[in-house]
Amino acid sequence: LDIFLMYSLLPNHPFLFMGKSEILKYPLMKTLFKRLNIPVFRNDRIKAAKSFIQAKKALENGWSIVIFPEGTIPDDNSPHMIPFKEGAFKLAKSAKVPLIPISFTNNYKLFSDPEKILGPARPGISHVHIHPCISAETVATHSCEKLMQLAFETIDRPIQAALKPN
C-alpha cells in the first residue's frame, strides 16, 4: 500500500522507487515497477551495484529515489519496524542528497504483503507523517549508522505513538 500512496503524496515531484527485485513477482507491481523504477537484485552483487549506479545517475538527473530502508516486509505483519539496511544511506551520502523520512502508521491494518492472498485488507484512511528533511549537510557529516538510527527513530516515533491507547 505504501508504494501506491507515494504517488498521491508526491503527485508533482518526479521520483523512482528502488526496491527488491522480488516485487516483480506480483503481477500488478511488475507492470508498474519494471519500467519506471530500479529493481535491486540482492542475490547478485554485480546487478546490485548496477542498481546503485543507476539510482545515483537518476539523482544527478533531478529524480528523487524512494527507498523503504527495511528492505522487506516483516513476516508478522506487525506495526513494528525491522532494522534498516544501509543502502539508502550509502546512496544519500554518495550522491550528497538530503533524506525525507515518511511514516505510514496504520497501513499494516489496511493491506498486507501481496504474497498473503488472505491477509488483512480493509477500507480505511491511511495515516501518513512526512517528517522534516534530514539535510544534505547532516547526511554528509554523519556516519551511515548514525543516519540509519536518526531515520529509524524519526519514522518509528509516530508508529509507536499510534499504538498507545488514547
N, C-alpha and C positions, 0 to 999 in steps of 0.2 A: 504494500500500500504506500510505503514511503516514496518509492520511485514515482508512482503516478502523481502523488501530491506535489512533488517538486515542480512539475510543470505548471501547476496552479499557483505555487508560491513565487515563482520567478518567471512570469509569462513573457516579460520583455528583456530578459537577460540571457544571452547565449551561453549555454553550458552543455557539457557532455558528462555522462556517467562513466566512471571507471569502476569495474567490478568483476567479480569472479566469473570465469567463463562458463561455469556450471549453470548460470542463469539462462544460457542459450538452450537448455533442455526444455524450458517451459514455452509452449507454442506461442502464446501471446507476447511474452517477453522477448522471444527470439526475433520476432518481426520488428519490434521496437528497438531492441538493443543492438542487434547485429550491425546495422548500417550506420547508426547515429552515435555509437558510443564505443568505449575502449574496453574490450574484454581482457582480463588478466588470466593467463593460463598458469595457474600457480604450481603445477607439477612439471613445468618446463622452464628452466631458468633463462634460456635464450628468448623464448617468447615473452616471458615476464619482463625481461629487460627491454625488449622492443616496445612493450606496452608503456613502460615508464618513459621511454624516449618519445613515443607518440603523444603522451599526455603533456610532457614538457613543451613540445612543439605547439600543441594546441593552446597552452597557456601563453606562449610567446605570440600567438596569433590572435589574442584577445578573448579566447574562450575561458570560462571557468570550468573547473572539474569538480563534480560531485562524487565524493567517496564516502561510503559507510565504513568507518575505520575498524569495526569489529571483524569485518571480512567474512562473516557468515551469519546465519540466523540461529540463535540459541535453540538447542533441542527441546527445551522445556516450555517454549513459547511464553516465558515469564517476562515481567516488566523490568528485569534486571539485566544490565548490560554485561557483556563479557569483555575481557581485556582487549584493548585496541592493538591492532597490528601497526607497525611503524611506517609502512609505505606512504601513506598520505602525508605524513610529517616530513619524511625524507624528500618527497616531491616538493612540498612547500618550501623547504629550506633550499633545495637545489634551484628552484625557479624564483626564489626571493619574492614570494607572494603571501598575502595575508590569508587567514583562515576565518571562516564564518561558521561557528558551531550552531547546529539546529537540533532541537529536541522534539521528538514525537512521543507524547506521554501516554497515549492510550491506543495506539494502532494495534498493539498485540491483542486487544479485545475485539477489534473490528475485522481484522483479516489476518490469517495465519500464513505460515510458509506454504507456497503454492504446491509443494510436494504432498501436503496433507489434505487430500481431497475432502475429507470430512472434518477438517479442522474448523476452529471457530471463525465465523464470518457473520456479521450482522450490521444493520444500518446504524449510523451514529455520526457524531461530529468528531472529527479528528482534532486533537488539541496539539498545537504546534507552537514552539517558542523559538524565535530567531534571535540569537544572542548577539551582543556587541562583537565587533570584529576583533580578532587577535591580530594585531598589526604586523606588517611585514618586518618592522624593526624588532618586535618581540620574537617573531619566528627566527630571525637572523641571530639573535643574541641568546636564545635558549637552546638547550640540547633537545634532541628528538624525544628523549624520555620525559623531560620537563614539559614539553609541548603536549605529549600524549596525556600526561597527568592533568594538565590545565584543561585541555579539551574534554577529557573524561569527566572531571568534576563539574565543569560548566554544563555539559549535556545531561549528566546524571541528576543534578540538583532538582530540576522541575519534575523529573520522573519520580524521584523519591518523595517529593512533596505531594505529588498526586496520589501516592499510595497511602498517605496518612489519612485516617478518618477525620471528617470535619468536626 
